[in-house]
Amino acid sequence: MCVKPFNPIIVIPCYNHGSTLAAELDALAALALPCVIVDDGSNPETAQEINRLSDVYDWVSAVHRDKNGGKGAAVMTGLRWALEHGYTHALQIDADGQHDIADAKKLLAMSEETPDALISGQPVYDETVPKGRLIGRYFTHVWVWIETLSFEIKDSLCGFRVYPLADTCEIIRRARPGKRMDFDPEIMVRLFWQGVDVRFLPTRVIYPENGISHFRMGKDNLLLSLMHTRLVLVSPLYWPARLLRLTRNLRRGGVRR
């Protein structure tokens, strides 16, 4: 059980998204939370903008990585930094303007109510979503259902989440999950394997016109395939615990699958 006070921070991984950060921070200011921006080896202009914003806003800190390591690497850097600085939970939000910041309060409220759980957005897309990306998500959905023997994980790719930091950073330390786009689904599956509850909030996700995306269709899809191969191979080790939880839920008259 989580025994510390609920003490959240915002973590924003950033790679060359300097042009969208100021507007995002203006919207996030209403949350009245501290924030750390993790510069994942961005260009000098973005690094300079991150430093400027951390000077303008006293609630914003900046962490700079020497080299680009990928979104997952940046998120892990931010989560570890947050835990080391005494925070208990981290609201992860991307820097590209895809996420509906208005739902951040709802995610945080769900996390405060169930502090041991991982709280995640469940994307609701409009017509801006690339059809190839939408179809590709179902590839991951199917593999995650197999890996977890469950339909509880409704979406494992959304990067709009509230992490319980102690459990998450311990899994990062032990399992060393993927450092790029494979991080989001892998850490969710591994948290689920450890018995962490995963809860979802439907939230609007857009693909802004002229938005900057670092998803590499070929390389990242290959990384996702390799990640699912690894997880499928080791998933039988976690199935007994999953089946035991299912049995206990059935005996208690629970409805969880």
Solvent accessible surface area in square Angstrom, and as a share of the most:
residue,aa,sasa,rsa
1,M,201,0.90
2,C,47,0.28
3,V,139,0.80
4,K,120,0.51
5,P,108,0.68
6,F,50,0.21
7,N,60,0.31
8,P,13,0.08
9,I,1,0.01
10,I,0,0.00
11,V,0,0.00
12,I,0,0.00
13,P,12,0.08
14,C,2,0.01
15,Y,66,0.25
16,N,36,0.18
17,H,15,0.07
18,G,12,0.12
19,S,100,0.65
20,T,48,0.28
21,L,0,0.00
22,A,33,0.26
23,A,73,0.56
24,E,11,0.05
25,L,0,0.00
26,D,88,0.46
27,A,48,0.37
28,L,0,0.00
29,A,43,0.33
30,A,77,0.60
31,L,24,0.12
32,A,91,0.70
33,L,28,0.14
34,P,41,0.26
35,C,1,0.01
36,V,0,0.00
37,I,0,0.00
38,V,0,0.00
39,D,5,0.03
40,D,3,0.02
41,G,23,0.22
42,S,18,0.11
43,N,58,0.30
44,P,104,0.65
45,E,121,0.54
46,T,7,0.04
47,A,23,0.18
48,Q,132,0.59
49,E,37,0.17
50,I,0,0.00
51,N,67,0.34
52,R,115,0.42
53,L,2,0.01
54,S,26,0.17
55,D,122,0.63
56,V,89,0.51
57,Y,42,0.16
58,D,142,0.73
59,W,58,0.20
60,V,8,0.05
61,S,41,0.27
62,A,33,0.26
63,V,30,0.17
64,H,77,0.34
65,R,64,0.23
66,D,146,0.76
67,K,164,0.69
68,N,55,0.28
69,G,15,0.15
70,G,4,0.04
71,K,41,0.18
72,G,0,0.00
73,A,5,0.04
74,A,1,0.00
75,V,0,0.00
76,M,10,0.05
77,T,23,0.14
78,G,0,0.00
79,L,0,0.00
80,R,104,0.38
81,W,53,0.19
82,A,0,0.00
83,L,59,0.29
84,E,136,0.61
85,H,103,0.46
86,G,42,0.41
87,Y,40,0.15
88,T,13,0.07
89,H,1,0.01
90,A,0,0.00
91,L,0,0.00
92,Q,0,0.00
93,I,1,0.00
94,D,22,0.11
95,A,2,0.02
96,D,20,0.10
97,G,33,0.32
98,Q,25,0.11
99,H,19,0.09
100,D,32,0.17
101,I,34,0.17
102,A,80,0.62
103,D,15,0.08
104,A,0,0.00
105,K,122,0.52
106,K,111,0.47
107,L,0,0.00
108,L,18,0.09
109,A,60,0.46
110,M,49,0.22
111,S,0,0.00
112,E,103,0.46
113,E,141,0.63
114,T,30,0.18
115,P,37,0.23
116,D,48,0.25
117,A,2,0.01
118,L,0,0.00
119,I,0,0.00
120,S,0,0.00
121,G,0,0.00
122,Q,54,0.24
123,P,20,0.13
124,V,80,0.46
125,Y,51,0.19
126,D,47,0.25
127,E,147,0.66
128,T,60,0.35
129,V,8,0.05
130,P,59,0.37
131,K,129,0.55
132,G,47,0.45
133,R,52,0.19
134,L,52,0.26
135,I,125,0.63
136,G,35,0.33
137,R,25,0.09
138,Y,128,0.49
139,F,94,0.39
140,T,1,0.00
141,H,18,0.08
142,V,73,0.42
143,W,84,0.30
144,V,1,0.01
145,W,74,0.26
146,I,72,0.37
147,E,0,0.00
148,T,2,0.01
149,L,67,0.33
150,S,6,0.04
151,F,112,0.46
152,E,17,0.08
153,I,3,0.01
154,K,93,0.39
155,D,6,0.03
156,S,1,0.00
157,L,34,0.17
158,C,5,0.03
159,G,3,0.03
160,F,0,0.00
161,R,0,0.00
162,V,0,0.00
163,Y,0,0.00
164,P,8,0.05
165,L,0,0.00
166,A,69,0.53
167,D,64,0.33
168,T,0,0.00
169,C,12,0.07
170,E,66,0.30
171,I,7,0.04
172,I,5,0.03
173,R,158,0.58
174,R,119,0.44
175,A,30,0.23
176,R,203,0.74
177,P,5,0.03
178,G,11,0.11
179,K,129,0.54
180,R,76,0.28
181,M,47,0.21
182,D,5,0.03
183,F,1,0.00
184,D,7,0.04
185,P,0,0.00
186,E,2,0.01
187,I,0,0.00
188,M,0,0.00
189,V,0,0.00
190,R,38,0.14
191,L,0,0.00
192,F,9,0.04
193,W,17,0.06
194,Q,87,0.39
195,G,43,0.42
196,V,13,0.08
197,D,32,0.16
198,V,6,0.04
199,R,103,0.38
200,F,27,0.11
201,L,30,0.15
202,P,83,0.52
203,T,3,0.02
204,R,123,0.45
205,V,6,0.04
206,I,44,0.22
207,Y,30,0.12
208,P,47,0.30
209,E,158,0.71
210,N,142,0.73
211,G,41,0.39
212,I,70,0.36
213,S,64,0.42
214,H,62,0.28
215,F,40,0.17
216,R,85,0.31
217,M,106,0.47
218,G,56,0.54
219,K,132,0.56
220,D,2,0.01
221,N,60,0.31
222,L,106,0.53
223,L,52,0.26
224,L,11,0.05
225,S,41,0.26
226,L,92,0.46
227,M,0,0.00
228,H,4,0.02
229,T,74,0.43
230,R,106,0.39
231,L,0,0.00
232,V,42,0.24
233,L,135,0.67
234,V,52,0.30
235,S,0,0.00
236,P,63,0.39
237,L,139,0.69
238,Y,57,0.22
239,W,73,0.26
240,P,85,0.53
241,A,48,0.37
242,R,11,0.04
243,L,94,0.47
244,L,88,0.44
245,R,67,0.25
246,L,38,0.19
247,T,52,0.30
248,R,114,0.42
249,N,34,0.17
250,L,131,0.65
251,R,196,0.71
252,R,189,0.69
253,G,61,0.58
254,G,32,0.31
255,V,138,0.79
256,R,108,0.39
257,R,141,0.51
